[in-house]
Amino acid sequence: AQAKKSIQNSDVEKRVYWVNRAIAIVTELISIVDESQGEVSEYLEGLYNYEITLLTSANIDANVEKLDEVSKVFKGLLEAWRESTNVA
């Protein structure tokens, strides 16, 4: 959301900062994927790497739509995680 706001405000410095923070978070998620879970872990790693690609591209192109796509994916993952763990 902060990166999107930075793009809308034409603030390149903040855009780069917030996108890089998002990339760091996704990179951390990749590092904690439990590879013993087989196809699920492979899927998540691929998905996370694709999201990094989108974030990088959004940063280079100042593209809000790509940030929206990343946000939508992670909102879906959060919802699925909450359902699978019964966390409200």
Protein Blocks (a to p, Z undefined) as FASTA:
>chain_A
ZZmmmmmnopaklmmmmmmmmmmmmmmmmmmpcfknommmmmmmmmmmmmmmmmmmmmmn
opaklmmmmmmmmmmmmmmmmmmnopZZ
